[in-house]
Amino acid sequence: MKKKILLVYPKYNETFWSFKKILNIINKKSAFPPLGLITVSAMLPQKWDKKLVDLNFENLTDEDILWADFIFISAMIVQKESSEQLVERVHGLGKPVVAGGPLFTTGWENFTHVDHLFIGEVENIFDGFIQDVEKGTLKKKYVCKTFPDISNSPIPQWDLVDINKYNSLCIQFSRGCPFNCEFCDIVKLNGRVPRTKTSEQIIAEMEVIYAKGYRGGLFFVDDNFIGNKGKLKKDHLPAIIEWQKKRNFPFSLNTQVSVNLADDQELMQLMSDAGFTAVFVGIETPDPAGLEECSKLQNQNRDLIESVKIMQRMGFEVQGGFIVGFDSDTTNVFQRQIDFIQNSGIVTAMVGVLTALPKTRLYQRLKETKRLLNDTCANNTDSLSLNFVPKMDKEVLMQGYKRIIDNIYAPKMYYDRIKTFIANYKPPKKGLQKLKLYHIKALLASFWLLGIKDKGRKHFWKLIAWSLCKHPRKFPYAIGFSIVGIHFRSVFTH
């Protein structure tokens, strides 16, 4: 029997990665599309009717809900508030909710009122759901107790998405991470053995996105893209390189990696040749005791700043994640974090207070020692969301955290950090985007918002003059980072 499926992506609150303050400058509505939902949509019978609503920029009407037989929700923890409101609204109109994703996998106990819950990855259990729909024997919970082979995952249904609304599109190569950091929920969600799609799958997905006319950033959403280096080097990166060359590099690629990428010259070169221009790295802390405490083995016994600079010289913008609030932290950690961020030239520095995510090893340890306070919204850049009792005095911790933010995103230090990055960075000679109208709009907007209206305008103009004189080829980076700074300051001062 033909069914009508409404797929709804809950709203994000203002977060480090939302970029709400600056998306209008580049004529975009949201940062990333709901890759999980459109992948699930591709698993539904083709004859079923499907509609997607992204609450981050679209209105959901009662008519939309009443039209559907089922309302599908996929969400991360940071979308919890919106998800709860959505479930209540849908139930108020008498329609059933089908929910899955990280929020519901690790926190399903908080959503027992949801009609049908998917716990874990869906590839091995979704056919059973479809059969139950057809037979009218639907279950409350569909639980995947294994980690499925994602070479069976379909190409996401991109025809549901208006690609022009998003700053970047997404693709997934692997799930899982070989490391087991105490605070991270990836091992719980996706396991420690990275599972990969085939190179043919990746190329097919890129081809579909290319055929839709999209040209721009493509984010590999893997939590550790280099978790399986062998397959990357042998199969996937050579295939991506060949595909990008044939099409004159339509996509600028970025992803998340562990810092040991800096140890592998061959892998860095292949990624650069494939068109990767930015990588997010979990630095966490320059303090060895903190790294040992959270089992960040890959970051220990190395010069972390030099590792960052190696990657920058290979053509990667290194974005960094940093954490304060470890049990081993002392009051000098705040200045150490400031110094590290400034000296490394990591412009995009996501600094947060340690957060105990559900089902992680950290969560369990704090629960056993009765230090856990509540569940989290998973926005660790919101200092009010501390959900455990820290060893350091809470007020000292919060003041120290605020001190880091006030320093690294103050105009002078922020623009100085852009200079540090630009001076060390060696951009790739290939795959540079052609000048578009929104680039010109962004340039003019930066002159008005930062060069005239902003209190830190003298530091902005110093950066502009320095960049044009010393590194004219890298001038777009000076403008781009300057504009992004508007968002960062808004996130940490809201």
N, C-alpha and C positions, 0 to 999 in steps of 0.2 A: 504494500500500500504506500502510495506517494505521501511523503511528509514535508512539512514546511519547517525549516530550521533557521532560527535567528541567532546569529553569533554576535555576542556583545563583549567588547573589550572595556573593562572598568577603567575609571579615571585614575591617573597618578596625582598625588599631591605634588607640590613644588619640591623637586629633588635636584641633586647635583647634576643628573643626566637629563633632566627634562628640557632645559634650555627655553622655557616658555617666554622669557623676557626678550629673547632676541630672534625667535623664529619668524616673527612678522617682518623683520628687516630683510630676510631672504625669501619672503613669500611662502613660508611653510606653516603647517598647522601643528605638527607633532614630530617628535624626534625619530621614532621607529614604529613600523607597523606591527600588528599582532601576529608574529610568525607562527606561534603555537596554534592559534585558532584557524588560520588558513591552511595549516598542515592537517589538522583534524578534519576540516571541511573537505579536503581532498580524499579522505577515507570514507566519507558518506556516499551512499549510492548516487550515481550521477542523475538519476531521474528525480531525486528530491530537490525541492526548491530551497535556496539558501540566500540569506542576506546578512551583511556584516554592518555593524554600527560600532564605531570607535568613539567612546564617550569623551575622549580627550579633546575632540573638536566637533563632534556631531551630537545632535539632540536625539534622544530616544523617545518616541511618541507611544502613547497607549495603543494606537492603531498598529504600530510595529509589533508590540507584544501580543496583542489579540490575534494578529495574523498568523502567528507561529504555533506549531504543535509543541515544540520544545525550544527553550532558550538556553543556549550553550554559553558558559562563561569559562574563560581561562585567565588565571591571574597569578601575579607574584605577591609576596607578602606586603610590599609597599602599596599594593592596590586593595588592601583589606577593607578599609573604610568604605570605599566605593562599591566593593563587592557585596558587603553586607546590606547597603542601601538598595542595591540592585535586586538582590534576592527578595527583600521585603516588598519591593514594588511589584515584581513579577508575581509573587504569591498573592498579593493584593488583587491582582487581576485574574487569579485562578489558573495560572499557567505553571507547568513544571520546569524546574531548573536542572540542567546537567552541568556539573562543574568539575574542572580538573586543573592541573598545573601546580607549581610549587606551593602556593598558598594552601591548597586543599590537600596536597600530599603530606605535608608535614604538620598541618593544622586541622585535619579533617574533624577532630573531636569538637572543634568550635563551630562546625557547620552541619551538625546532625539533622538540622531542619531542611537541608538541601535534599531534593527528591532523589537525585542519582549522582553519586560521587565516584570520580575516577581517582584512585590512589596509586601513584606511580606512573610510569610511561605507558602509553596506550596501544602501541603497535600490536602486542600479542593478545590484547583483550577486547579490542574494539569490534571485531567481527561478532563476538558474543553479544555485545550490546545491540548491534543491528538486528541480529536474529531474535533477540528478546523483544525488540520493538515490533518486529513483524508478527511475533506470536502473542504479544500482549502479556509477556511474563517478565517485565522489567524488575531488576534487583535494586536494592538501596545502594550497594557498594560494588564496584568493580575494581578488584585489587590485582595489580601486577607484582608478583613476588620475585621476579627475575628482571634482568636488564636485557631488553630485546636487541636483536640484530637490526641496527638502523639502516642497513642496506635494503631493508624492506619498506622503509619510510617513503611515502609518495612525494612527488613534486608539489609544493604548496600551491593552493588555488589562488594565484595572483590576480585572476580576473575579478575577484571580489574587492580588490583594493584600488583606490585612486592613488597611484604612485606619486602624483604631483603634490600631494598633501604632506609628504614626509621628507625630512631632511636626509635620511639615509634608508636604504632597504637592507634586508637581512638574509643571511644564509647560514646553514649549520653544516659543519664538516664532521664533528665528533661530539660524543657525550662521555663524561667521566674525566677524572684527573688522577694521575699516579701519586700525587701528594695528598697528605691528610692533615691539613692545618686544623687546629682545634676549633677555631671559630667558624669554619666554613661548612655549609650544608651540602656542598656538591657531592661529596662521597655518599651521603645519605640519599640524595636524590638520584644520582647517576652512576655511583660506583667508582672504584679506583682503577679499573681497567678500561682505558679509553676505547670506545667502539666507534668505528668510522663508517661513513658512507663510501661508496666506490668513487673513483675519479670520474667515471661516466655519469654518476648521479650529480656530482657537483657541476660538471660542465653542462649537463642538461638543465639544471636549475638556473645557471647563469644565462644560458641561451634563452630561456623563457623570459627572464627579466629584461634581457637585451632586446628581445622581439617586441616587448611592450613599449620600447622607445626610451627606456630609462638610461641616463648617463650620469654618473656621479658616484657617491660613496656607497660602498657595499660592506656591511659589517658582518664578519664571521662571528657568530654569537658564542662560540665554544668558550667554556670557562678556562680551558688551557689548550689553545690551538696546537701547541707543540708537544702534547702529551704522547703522541705516537710519531716520533721523528722519522722512523724508518719508512712508513707509508708516505709521509709528506715528501721526503726526499726522492723516493723511488718513483712514485706514481702521481700524486696529486699536484704538487707544485709544478713539475714539468708540464702536466696537462693544462694547468691554468696559464702558465707562461705562453704556451703555444696558442691557446685560445685568445688571450689578451693581445698578443702580437698581431694575429690575423685581423683583429677588429680595432687596432690602433688604441688599445688601452682605454676602453669606455668606462671602466670602473676603477676607482681608487679604493683600495682594500684596507681594512683595519680589523684588529682582533684583540684578544686577551692572551697573554703568554706568561710563563714563569721566567724569572730573571736569568736562568741558565741558558736562555737564548743567546746571551752575550758570549757564551763559551763555544758556540758552534758557528764558525765563519761560513761554512758551506750552506748551512740552513739559512742564515741571515741573507746571504747573497741570493739564494733561490727565492726567498720571500720578497726581497727587494725587486728582483727580476720579474716577479709575478705581479707587482704593483702594490704591495703592502707599503703604506706610508705612516701608519700609526699603530702602536701597541700599548695596551694597558697592562701594567705590571704591579702586582701586589708587593710593594716594598715593606709596608707595615711599620717598621721602626728601625732606626740605626743602632739601637741598643741590642747587643748580643744576647743579653739575658731575656729580653722580650721575645726575640726570635726563637730561643730555645724553649721558652714557656709555651708558645703557641705551636710548636713543632714545625716551624717554617725552616725546614732543613736546607732547602735549596738556596736560601738567602744567607746562610751562615758561612763563616770562614772565607769571605770574599770582600773585596773593596766594592761596595755597592755603588758608590758614585762613579767609579771607573766603569763598572758594568753598564750603567746608564749611558755614559758618554760613548762607549763603544757602539751601542745600538744607535745613538743619535748620529754618529759619524757614518753609520751604514745606511742612513737615510730614513730612520724611523723617529717620529715624534713619540717620545716615551711619556705616557700618562701614568700617574702613580697613585696608588692607594696607600694611605697612612692611618695608623691607629694609635690612640692613647687610651690608657686605662687598664693596661696589663697589671697583674699583681706585682710584677717585678719593677714597675715604673717608679722612679723617684722624681722629685721636682725638677731635676735638671733635664728631664726628657723633653720638656717643652722647647727649650732653647735648642736642643740637639735636633729636634724635628725641623725647626725654623732654619737652622744653618744647613741641614742636609738638603731641604727643598730648594733653598736659594742657590747653593753651590752646584747642585745637580742640573739646574736649568729645566726642571720638570714644571712646566707652566700650568698644566692641568693637574693640580694636586688635590685629590679628594681626601681630606683629613676628617676622620670621624672618631667618635668615642666607641670603644669596644662594645659590641652588641651580642647578646646571647640569642642566636637564632634557634627556633624549635628543632629538637631532635639532634642537635650537634653535640660533639663531645664536650664543648664548653658548657652548653645548656645543662647537660646531665651532671657535670661536675658541680656547677653552681647550685643545682637543685638538691643534690645530695648533701651539700654543705650548708643548705638553707640560706643561700645568698641570693637566690633568684626572687625577683620582685613581681614580674608580670611578663606577659608576652610583649613582643615588640612590633612596631610599625615597619621595622627594617630600614628606616631612613637614618643611618648612623651619623649623618651630618646635622641632625636635629639633636642638639645637646640636651633637650628636655626629655628625650626618649630613653634615657639610661634605665635599663631594666634589671639591674643587679646591684648588690652592695659591693662597691669597690674597696680594695685594700687602702688606697689613698683616700684621704678625706674628700668627700664628694664635692664640697665647695672649692677646695684647692684644685681638684681635677677639672671642674667646669671652668674655673678662672684660667687655668693653664691652657685648656683647649681654646677658650676664647682669645687668649693671648696669641696663640699660633695663627688663628684665622685673621685676627686684626692686623697682624704683621704681614703675612704672606699675600693678603689681598688688598693691602694698602697700596695706593697708586704707585708710589716710588718703588717699593719692593717688587710689586707685580711687573712693572715695566722693566725694571732691572733684570728680573728673571727671564723675561722675553729676550733681552739682549744676550744673556748668558746662553740661552738655547740657540739663538740664531748664530752666534759666533762659533759654536761647536758643530752645528748641524750641517750635514752635507746632503742636500736634497737630490733625489734621483733626477737624471736628465730626461727620462722617458715618462710618458703617461701624464704629463701636466695637463690639467683641464684648460679648455679654451675659455677665453673671457666671455662671460654671459652678462645679461642685463642686471641680474641680482648682485653680481660682483661690484658693478659700478654703484648700485644702490647702497651696498654695504659700505663702500668707500666713502660716499657722501654722508651716509648716516654716521659713520665714525667721526668725521670732521665736526659734525654738528653736536652729537651726543657727548663725545669725549674731548673734542678740541675747543668747544665753546661753552657748553652747559656744565660739564663736569668740573668739580673742584680740583681734581688732579690733572687738569689740562696741560699744565706746563711740563709735566713728566711725559704726557702723551706726545706733545710736539717734539720733545727731546728725542724720544724713541723714533719718531717719524724721520727727523733730520738725520739721526745716527744711521738708521737703516738705509736710507736713500744714498748716503755718502759712503758707507762702509760695505753694505751688502745689498745692493739694489735688486739683485735677482731674488732675494729672500723677502723683499718688501711685502708681498701678499701675506706672509706669515705674521709680520708685525701688525698688519691691519686685522687679520683674522683673530689673533689672540687678544688684541685690544678689545674687539667687540665682544668676544666670549667673556671677557672680564666683567662686562655689565651683568651677565647672568650670574657669575660666581659671587659677585658682591651682593646681589639680591638674595641669593639662596642663604647666605650666611648672616644676613641682617634682617630677614623677614620675621 
